[in-house]
Amino acid sequence: MPPPPGSPEPWMQQALQEGYTRLAQGDRQGAADCCRRVLTVTPDLAEGHFLVGLVAAESNDLGTAVQAFGSVTKLNPAHGAAWAQLGRLFMRLGHVNRADDALASAVKNQDGNPLVQDTIATVYTLLGDTEAAATWLHAAVAQQPRNVALRINQANNQMFTGDFDAARRSLQYALAEQPENANAHWLLSGLGRATDDSHVQQLQNLLQRARDNPRDRAYLGYALGKELEDLEQWPEAFAAYATGAEARRVSLSYNESAEIAMFRALQQTFDQSWLERQAPGCDDPAPVFIVGQPRTGTTLVERIITSHSMVHSAGELRQFDSSLRRLLNYRGRERHSAELVTAAAGMDLRRLGEAYLSTSRKFQGTLPRFVDKLPTNYRYLPLILAALPNAKIIHLRRDPMDACFASFKQLFAEAYPHSYRQEEMARHHARYLRLMSCWRERFGDRFHEVRYEDVAANLEPNARALIDFLGLPWEPACLEFHRQASAVTTASVVQVREAAHTRSVGRWRRYAEQLQPMRRALAAEGVDVD
C-alpha cells in the first residue's frame, strides 16, 4: 500500500530515523549525510529540514538552524515542534519579539508531544517566565515520568524557583533511571553542602569510566571538585576542578586575538570627546545595568536592588549587543570584533537605545526601574551612556585572584570560554581591568563602583549607597534580599538565597600553590596580586 500523499517513503523514514540516532550518538556528520540523501530526492520534505535544523543547532550554526526550521514552518505552518525550536533559537540570538511570536505558534500547534512541551518550557524559561515553564514541564513529565532529560530540566526549573527539595527528588528520579547521568550528578552536587564522601566515591568511579567523553568529564569534574571543597580536601578538589575545566575547554572555541583587537578598538574609539559629539540619546530612565565579571557579586547586588519595591529584575539580557549588531547589519559570527566597534562609533545611538528598550520590553516588568545584569555589558559602557543617558550603571569589582578562581571553578553554559585555563583566564581579566580603568578615567562620574568584599562584609551602608545612586528612597527590605521568592537563573542560584557572608573572600588562597600559573600571568600583565 503506497504512503499517504506528502508522506516520506519507507526508505526516507529509515534514513531520517538513522539520522536522529546518529545525532543522539554525537555523529553530526553522519546525521547530516542522512539529511542530504533524503532532501536530494525530496527537497520539500519538512521532516528532512527539521533534522537539518537539529544538526545545525547542535553544531552551533544558528543561522543555518533558523533557516532550516523556517523552511519547516513554510512547508507545514502547523509544525509545533519547528516553531518551538525557532523560539529557542531566537532567544539565543536575542530576538525576543520573534521568539515570542514563535512561542505563540508553538503553543497553538503543539500536539501534546512531551519533547515539544519541553522545548516550549525552555523558551518560557529564557523569557523569564519560570512558572509557565513549570506548567509545561509538569505536563511533559506526566507523560514520560521515566524520561531522564525531562526530569533534569524539571530539576533545573525547581532550582530556579528555590524549591531545592523538589529539585533533589527530580534528580533522584533521573538517577534511578540512569545512575551514570553526569549532568544529574553535577546538579545534585550543587544543591547542598557535602557532609561525607558517599557521593564523592561515586563521582570518582564515574569519572574514571568517562575517559573518552569530555562532556561527562566536565560535569563530573566540577561536581567532584565542589564536594571535595565542601569536605575541605583542598588539593583533591583543585585536581577535580582542573580535570573538569580542561574537559570543557577542549569543546570550546576561543579566539583570544579577536578579543584583544576588540578591547584595543574600544579604548581607541570611545573617549570623552566622542561622547560629547553624540546627539541626545533615548531619555528613558528605567534601565539599570550591573556590569563586571561573572562570579563577582553581580547577582548579590541585583538581589539587593530588586528587593526594592520600585525595581524589577529583568535577568541577564542580550538585547544591547543584539540590537547593536542588528542595527549595524553586522554579519560576523565572532563573539568579539574590532570591526563591530568601529562601525558602532558612527551609528545613530538614539535608535540603539530605542531598539534595546523595544526588544527587552517583555522582560522589563511594570515597575519604574528594571535591572539588566549581563556582566559583559561593561564592554559597551560608553555606548550605553550615549544611547541611554539616564540609565544607571553599577560596576562590581572583586579581588583579581578570587574573581579569576571563582570563574575557573564554575562550569558555565556557553559563555566565558576563556575561563577554563588559568593563563587565558588571567589575561582576559587583565584586559577587563585595563578597559574598566580606561572607562573610569574617562567616564568615572557616570557610573557607580562597588567592591564585592565591601558588600559582603558590611551590607547596610553599601546597600544604602546603591539605592541612593538609583535616586530611590531607602527600604529595609533591601537588607533581606535572600528572602526574595523570585526566580534566579544564574550560577548563583543557591548562594543568593543565603544572607550576605564573607566565606568566599580570599578563597583562592586555599589553592595558592596550584594557582601559581594564574597568579604569574596576572602579574605579567601588570595586575597587583598582593
C-alpha positions in Angstrom: 0.0 0.0 0.0 1.5 3.4 -1.0 2.2 6.0 1.7 -0.4 8.9 2.1 0.2 11.9 -0.2 3.1 14.0 1.2 4.4 11.3 3.5 8.0 10.1 3.1 8.6 6.8 1.5 9.7 3.9 3.8 13.4 4.3 2.9 13.3 8.0 3.6 11.7 7.3 7.0 14.5 4.8 7.7 17.2 7.4 6.6 15.7 10.1 8.9 15.5 7.7 11.8 19.1 6.8 11.2 19.9 10.5 11.2 18.2 11.0 14.6 20.1 8.0 16.0 23.4 9.3 14.7 22.7 12.8 16.1 21.9 11.3 19.5 25.2 9.5 19.4 27.1 12.7 18.7 27.7 11.9 15.0 26.7 15.2 13.5 28.3 14.5 10.1 26.5 11.1 9.8 23.2 12.8 10.7 23.9 15.4 8.0 24.6 12.8 5.4 21.2 11.2 6.2 19.5 14.5 5.6 21.3 15.0 2.4 20.3 11.7 1.0 16.6 12.4 1.7 16.5 16.1 0.6 18.4 15.4 -2.6 15.4 13.3 -3.7 12.6 15.3 -2.0 13.7 18.9 -1.3 10.4 19.9 0.1 10.2 17.2 2.8 9.5 19.1 6.1 11.0 16.4 8.4 14.2 16.4 6.4 14.6 20.2 7.0 13.7 19.6 10.7 16.6 17.2 11.1 18.9 19.7 9.3 17.9 22.3 11.9 18.7 20.0 14.8 22.1 19.1 13.4 22.9 22.8 12.8 21.7 23.8 16.3 23.9 21.1 17.8 26.8 22.4 15.7 26.1 25.9 17.0 25.4 27.1 13.4 22.4 29.2 14.5 21.9 30.9 11.1 21.5 27.6 9.3 19.3 26.2 12.1 16.9 29.2 11.8 16.8 28.8 8.1 16.1 25.1 8.3 13.3 25.4 10.9 11.9 28.3 9.0 11.7 26.1 5.9 9.7 23.6 8.0 7.2 26.2 9.1 6.7 27.3 5.5 6.2 23.8 4.3 4.0 23.0 7.3 2.7 26.1 9.2 1.2 23.8 11.9 4.5 22.2 12.8 4.6 23.0 16.5 8.0 21.4 17.1 9.7 23.6 14.5 8.0 26.7 16.0 9.3 25.7 19.4 12.8 25.2 18.1 12.6 28.6 16.4 11.6 30.2 19.7 14.6 28.8 21.4 17.0 29.9 18.6 15.6 33.4 18.5 16.1 33.7 22.3 19.8 32.6 21.9 20.1 35.3 19.2 18.5 37.9 21.4 15.5 38.3 19.1 12.8 38.4 21.8 9.9 39.6 19.8 10.4 36.9 17.2 10.8 34.4 19.9 7.6 35.5 21.5 5.7 35.1 18.1 7.3 31.7 17.5 6.4 30.6 21.0 2.7 31.6 20.4 2.7 29.5 17.3 4.3 26.6 19.1 1.7 26.7 21.9 -1.1 26.9 19.3 0.2 24.0 17.2 1.8 21.6 19.7 0.2 18.2 19.6 0.9 17.0 23.1 4.4 15.6 22.3 6.3 15.8 25.6 9.5 16.7 23.8 7.8 19.7 22.2 6.4 20.7 25.6 9.9 20.5 27.0 11.2 22.9 24.3 8.2 25.2 24.9 9.2 25.2 28.6 12.8 26.1 27.7 11.6 29.1 25.7 9.4 30.3 28.6 12.4 29.9 31.0 14.6 32.0 28.6 11.8 34.6 28.6 11.9 34.7 32.4 8.5 33.0 33.0 9.6 30.1 35.2 6.0 29.5 36.3 4.8 28.9 32.8 7.8 26.7 32.2 7.0 24.6 35.3 3.5 24.0 33.9 4.7 22.7 30.6 7.4 20.6 32.2 4.9 19.1 34.6 2.8 18.1 31.5 5.8 16.6 29.8 6.9 14.6 32.8 3.4 13.3 33.5 3.5 11.7 30.1 7.1 10.4 30.3 7.9 10.1 34.0 11.0 7.9 33.2 12.4 10.4 30.7 15.7 11.4 32.3 16.2 14.6 30.2 12.8 15.9 31.3 13.5 15.1 34.9 16.7 17.1 34.7 15.0 20.1 33.1 12.4 19.9 35.8 15.1 19.9 38.4 16.7 23.0 36.9 13.3 24.8 36.9 12.8 23.9 40.6 16.2 25.2 41.5 15.5 28.5 39.7 12.4 28.9 41.8 14.2 27.9 45.0 12.4 24.6 45.6 15.6 22.7 46.3 13.8 19.7 47.9 11.7 19.1 44.8 14.8 19.5 42.6 16.6 16.9 44.7 13.6 14.5 44.2 13.6 15.1 40.5 17.3 14.3 40.2 16.9 11.2 42.3 14.2 10.0 39.9 16.6 10.7 37.0 19.4 8.9 38.6 17.2 5.9 39.4 16.6 5.5 35.7 20.2 6.4 34.6 22.6 6.1 37.5 25.6 7.3 35.5 24.0 10.6 34.2 26.8 13.1 34.7 24.5 16.2 34.4 22.2 14.9 37.1 25.2 14.2 39.4 26.6 17.8 38.8 23.3 19.4 39.6 22.8 17.3 42.7 26.2 18.3 44.0 25.2 21.9 43.9 22.0 21.5 45.9 23.7 21.3 49.3 26.9 21.0 51.2 28.5 17.6 51.2 29.0 16.2 54.7 30.5 12.9 53.9 32.3 11.2 50.9 29.5 8.8 49.9 28.7 10.8 46.7 32.4 11.6 46.2 33.3 7.9 45.8 30.6 7.5 43.2 31.7 10.6 41.3 35.3 9.3 41.3 34.3 6.0 39.9 32.2 7.6 37.2 35.0 10.0 36.3 37.3 7.0 35.8 34.8 5.5 33.3 34.3 8.7 31.4 37.8 9.0 29.9 36.6 9.4 26.3 33.6 11.7 27.0 34.7 15.3 27.5 31.1 16.5 28.2 30.6 14.0 31.1 34.1 14.6 32.4 33.3 18.3 32.7 30.2 17.7 34.7 31.8 15.1 36.9 35.0 17.0 37.5 33.1 20.1 38.6 30.7 18.1 40.8 33.6 16.2 42.4 35.6 19.5 42.9 32.6 21.1 44.6 32.0 18.2 47.1 35.7 17.8 47.9 35.9 21.5 48.6 32.9 21.1 50.9 34.9 18.5 52.7 38.0 20.8 52.9 40.1 18.4 50.8 41.7 21.2 49.0 44.4 19.6 46.8 42.0 16.9 45.6 39.3 19.5 45.0 41.6 21.5 42.8 42.7 18.5 40.8 39.0 17.7 40.1 38.2 21.3 39.0 41.2 21.2 36.7 40.1 17.9 35.2 36.6 19.3 34.6 38.0 22.6 33.2 40.2 21.0 30.7 37.5 18.7 29.5 35.2 21.7 29.0 37.9 23.8 27.3 38.6 21.2 24.5 35.0 21.5 23.3 35.0 25.3 23.1 36.3 27.8 20.5 38.0 30.9 22.0 39.6 33.5 19.7 41.8 35.4 22.1 43.4 37.5 19.3 39.9 38.8 18.3 39.2 39.7 21.9 42.5 41.6 22.1 41.7 43.5 18.9 38.2 44.4 20.1 39.4 45.7 23.5 42.1 47.8 21.8 39.4 49.2 19.4 37.1 50.1 22.3 39.8 52.1 24.1 40.9 53.8 20.9 37.4 54.7 19.8 35.3 55.8 22.7 36.7 58.8 24.6 35.1 61.8 26.2 35.2 63.9 23.0 33.4 61.1 21.2 30.7 61.1 23.8 30.3 64.9 23.7 29.8 64.8 19.9 26.8 62.4 20.1 23.3 63.6 19.6 20.9 63.2 22.5 20.0 59.5 23.2 16.8 57.9 24.4 15.9 59.6 27.7 14.1 56.6 29.4 15.4 56.4 33.0 14.2 52.8 33.6 17.3 50.7 32.8 19.8 49.8 35.5 22.9 47.9 34.2 25.0 45.8 36.5 28.4 45.0 34.9 31.7 43.4 35.6 33.0 39.8 35.6 30.9 36.7 36.4 31.1 35.4 40.0 32.0 38.8 41.4 28.8 39.6 43.2 26.6 40.9 40.4 23.7 38.6 41.4 24.1 39.6 45.0 23.9 43.3 44.1 21.0 42.7 41.8 19.0 40.9 44.5 19.7 43.8 46.9 18.4 46.3 44.4 15.4 44.3 43.2 14.3 43.8 46.8 13.2 47.5 46.4 9.5 47.9 45.6 10.3 50.1 42.6 12.9 47.8 40.9 12.3 44.8 38.7 14.8 42.0 37.8 15.0 41.5 34.1 17.8 39.0 34.3 20.8 38.8 32.1 19.6 40.3 28.8 21.4 40.0 25.5 19.4 42.8 23.9 22.0 45.6 23.9 24.6 43.5 22.0 22.0 42.0 19.7 20.4 45.4 18.9 23.8 46.8 18.2 24.6 44.0 15.7 21.2 44.1 14.1 21.1 47.9 13.5 24.6 47.7 12.0 23.6 44.7 9.9 26.7 43.0 11.2 27.2 39.6 9.7 30.3 38.4 11.6 29.9 35.4 13.9 32.8 36.1 16.3 32.0 36.8 19.9 34.5 39.7 19.8 35.0 42.1 16.8 37.0 45.2 16.3 35.1 45.8 13.1 31.8 46.0 15.2 33.3 48.6 17.5 34.5 50.8 14.6 31.1 50.6 13.0 29.3 51.4 16.2 31.1 54.7 16.6 29.2 56.3 13.8 25.7 54.8 14.3 22.5 56.5 15.4 22.7 55.9 19.2 19.2 57.1 19.9 18.0 54.3 17.7 20.2 51.9 19.6 18.6 52.9 22.9 15.1 52.7 21.5 15.9 49.3 19.9 17.2 48.0 23.3 14.1 49.2 25.1 11.8 47.8 22.5 13.4 44.3 22.3 13.7 44.0 26.0 10.1 45.2 26.7 8.8 41.7 27.7 11.5 41.5 30.5 11.0 44.9 32.0 8.0 44.4 34.2 5.8 47.2 35.3 7.9 48.9 38.0 9.8 52.3 37.4 13.2 50.6 37.1 14.4 47.3 35.7 17.9 45.7 36.2 19.8 44.1 33.3 22.7 42.3 34.9 24.5 40.8 31.9 28.1 41.3 33.2 29.8 41.6 29.8 27.9 44.9 29.1 30.9 46.5 30.6 32.5 46.5 27.1 29.7 48.8 25.9 29.7 51.3 28.8 30.3 54.4 26.5 27.6 53.2 24.1 25.1 52.8 27.0 26.0 56.3 28.2 25.3 57.8 24.8 22.3 55.6 23.8 20.6 55.7 27.3 22.0 58.7 29.1 19.5 58.4 32.0 20.3 54.7 32.6 22.2 53.8 35.8 25.3 51.7 35.6 26.8 49.8 38.5 30.2 48.1 38.2 31.2 45.3 40.6 34.8 44.8 41.4 36.4 41.8 43.2 40.0 40.8 44.2 41.5 39.6 40.9 42.7 36.2 42.2 39.3 35.5 43.8 37.5 36.6 40.7 39.6 34.5 38.4 39.4 31.4 40.5 35.7 31.8 41.0 35.2 31.7 37.3 37.7 28.9 36.8 35.9 26.6 39.2 32.4 27.3 37.7 31.0 25.3 34.8 29.2 27.8 32.6 26.8 27.0 29.7 28.2 28.7 26.5 29.6 32.0 28.0 33.1 32.7 29.1 35.2 30.3 27.1 38.4 31.9 28.4 37.7 30.7 32.0 38.8 27.1 31.7 42.6 27.6 31.5 44.5 29.6 34.2 46.6 31.7 31.9 43.7 32.5 29.5 41.5 33.5 32.4 44.2 35.7 33.8 45.0 37.5 30.5 41.3 38.1 29.9 40.8 39.5 33.4 43.8 41.9 32.9 42.2 43.1 29.7 38.9 43.7 31.5 40.7 45.6 34.3 42.5 47.8 31.8 39.3 48.6 29.9 37.5 49.5 33.1 40.4 51.6 34.2 40.0 53.5 30.9 36.3 53.9 31.4 36.8 55.1 34.9 39.3 57.7 33.8 37.0 59.0 31.0 33.5 58.5 32.4 34.0 57.7 36.1 31.5 60.2 37.3 28.8 58.5 35.2 28.7 55.1 37.0 28.9 53.7 40.5 31.5 51.2 41.6 31.3 48.8 44.5 33.6 46.1 45.8 32.2 42.7 46.4 34.3 42.4 49.6 32.8 45.6 51.0 29.2 44.5 50.3 29.8 41.0 51.8 31.4 42.4 55.0 29.3 45.5 55.6 26.0 45.1 53.9 23.9 48.1 55.1 26.0 51.1 54.1 26.8 49.6 50.7 23.2 48.7 50.1 22.1 52.3 51.1 24.7 53.7 48.7 23.4 51.6 45.9 19.8 52.7 46.4 20.9 56.3 46.8 22.7 56.1 43.5 19.5 55.0 41.9 17.7 58.0 43.3 15.2 55.9 45.3 14.1 56.1 48.9 15.6 53.6 51.3 13.6 50.4 52.1 14.7 48.0 54.8 13.7 45.0 52.5 16.9 45.6 50.6 18.8 44.0 53.5 16.6 40.9 53.3 17.4 40.2 49.7 17.9 36.5 50.4 14.2 36.2 51.3 13.0 37.0 47.8 10.8 34.4 46.3 11.5 35.4 42.7 13.4 33.0 40.4 17.2 33.1 39.9 18.6 31.6 36.7 22.3 32.3 37.1 25.2 30.3 38.5 24.4 31.9 41.9 21.0 30.2 42.2 21.8 28.6 45.6 24.1 31.2 47.1 21.8 34.2 46.7 19.2 32.6 48.9 21.6 32.9 51.8 22.3 36.1 53.8 25.5 38.0 52.9 28.7 36.3 54.1 32.4 36.5 53.6 33.2 32.8 53.2 34.3 33.3 49.6 36.7 36.2 50.3 40.3 35.0 49.9 39.1 31.5 48.9 41.8 31.3 46.3 44.5 31.2 49.0 43.4 27.6 49.8 44.8 26.8 46.4 47.8 29.2 46.3 50.3 26.6 45.1 48.0 25.2 42.3 47.1 28.7 41.1 50.6 30.0 40.6 50.2 29.9 36.7 47.2 32.2 37.1 49.0 34.5 39.6 52.1 34.7 37.4 50.0 35.5 34.3 48.2 38.3 36.2 51.4 39.8 37.5 53.0 39.6 34.0 50.0 41.7 32.8 50.7 44.3 35.5 47.9 43.3 37.8 48.5 43.8 41.5 48.0 40.4 43.0 49.3 41.2 46.5 
